[in-house]
């Protein structure tokens, strides 16, 4: 009886861990659907017309595509510059906006001046190596963001000497996958072998 209970519990846990990624993806899809439904209801509530709502969504789509295209070709469009000019004059909000913009640019920009490399650093003590994102540098000092598993958006920001970090072949996507998967998705065994 004890062996059967243990086997059932083991299979139950394996089943839970197999279903968790599917549930998370479904939750994300449901969240996006709910936000779009709320937006649709808001727009439809003003006009009480499906045609008007459809036109608003199509126009919004093309406006966002146009803004994205203009950013790729010329840089920031006038609309965004005007918004940033207004935000710059509002205390506290200007700081949040500036920081969010820098963080998003770090992960999405092709600009090579933005630090987007991944390194290993000993943290929280010697002999324990963790991946970290290089977010900034000054001379021989690195500013690192050390994410925590399985949520890479939480973590620690530290300053480390260049001699204390080991460069990784991972890119941001590889490192994020490694962190979210709590190390299961890690194909850099050669890097692991080289760590002291």
N, C-alpha and C positions, 0 to 999 in steps of 0.2 A: 504493500500500500504506500509506504514511504517513497519507494523508487518511482511508482506511478505518479505520485503527487509532484515529485521533483521533475520528472520528465514533462508533465503537463505545464508546470510553471516555466520550465526552460523554453518549451515550444511557444508558450504564450508571450514571453519576453522577446523571442526571436520574431514572432509575428508583429509585435508592437514596433520593434525597430525597423522591420521591413516596410511598415505602413507609414511611419513618421514622415519620410520625405514626400510621399504622395499627399498626405494631409496638409503639410506646410505649403506645397504648391497650390493645392485646392484653396487653402485659406487666402493666399495671395490673389488668386483669380477671383475669389468671392469678394475680397476687399476692393479690387479694381472695378469689378462689376457694380458693387454697391455705390462707389463714388461716381461712376458714370451714370448710374440710375438716378442718383440724387441730383446730378448736374442736369440730366435730361428733364427730370421733374421740375427743377427750378426754371429752366428755359421754357418748357411747355406750359408751366403755370402762368407765365406772363402773357403768352400769345394764344394759348388754347388751340394750337394748330400744329399738326404733325409736319406739315410742309415747312412752316417757319422754323420749327425746331431742327429739322433736317438741314435746312439752309444754314442755320447758325453753326451746326456741327461741321458741315463741309467747309464753310468759310474759316472757322477756327482752325481746322486741319491745315488748310492751305496757307493761312497766316503763319502758323508755327513752322511749316515747311519753308516758307519764304524767309522767316527770321533765321532759321538754321542755315539755309543756303547763303544768306548775306553774311552770317558770322564766318562761315567757311571761306568765302571769297574775300570779304573786305574787313572783317572784324566786327565789332559791336555796332548794331544798327542804331539809328537815331532814337527809336522808341526805348530801347534798353538804356542808352546813355541818359535820356531824360529821366527815366525811372531811377537810375543810380544817382543822378544829381539831386533828386528829391530825397532819396533815402540817406544820402551823405549828410543831410542837414538834421536828421532825427537822431538824437543821442540814443545809445544802446542798440537800436535797430541797425544803425550803420555798422556797428561792430559785428553783430550776428551775420548780417548780409555779407560783409567782406570775408569773414572766416569761412562761411559756407561756400562762397564762390571759390575761394582758394582750394578748399578740400575737394570740391567737385572737379575743379580744373586739374588737380593733381592726378585724379583717377581717369579722367577722360581726355585730356589734352594731348596732342601730338608734339607739343612744344618741348624741345629737349632741354630747355633751361629749367624746367620744373622737375624736381627730383622725383623719380618714380621707380627707384631701384629697391630691391629687397635684399636685406642682409641678415646674418645671424649675429646675435649678441648674447652674452652670458647674462641671464636674468632668471630668477631673482638672486642667484648666487653663482659663484664660479663653478664651472663644470656642467651647468644646465643651459643648453642653447635653445633659443627661441627665434623664430623669424620676426623681422621688424621691417616696417616701411620707413625709408628715408624720406622725411618730409622737408628737410632743410639742411643746409650745411654752411659753416663759416670756418675758413681755414682748415684746421685739422680736427674740428669738432662736427659731429653729426647730431642732428635732432631726429630722434626716432620715435615712431609710434609703434608700441608693442601691443598688438591686439590679443584679446583673450578668446579662447574657444568656448562654445561654438559660435559666439556672437562677435564677429570681427569689428563691430562698431564701438565696442567698449574696450578699454585697455588703458595703457599708461604711456605718457609722453616723457621721454628721458633724453638727456644729452650725454653722448658718449664720445670718447676720443676715437679717432680714426683707427688707431692701433688695436682697439678693443672689438672691432667688428670684422666679420668675414663675409665677403661678397657672395651672393647666391646667384645661380643661373635662373632662379624662379622669377617670373614677372608678377605683377600685382594680382592677376587672375589666379595664377598657380598658388600663390601664398594664401589668398583668400579661400580657395578651395581646400587647401591643407588645413586651415584654421577651422572652417565650418565643419569639415568632415572629421574633426578631432584627430587628424593624422592618418586617417584611412586612405585618403586620396593623396598619396605622396610617392612620386616616381623618381625621386632624386636620391636613391640609395648611395650613389657615388659621392654626393655631397655630404651625406650623413657620415660616411666612412672617413672623410677628410677632417671632420670636426675634432679638435683635440680632446 
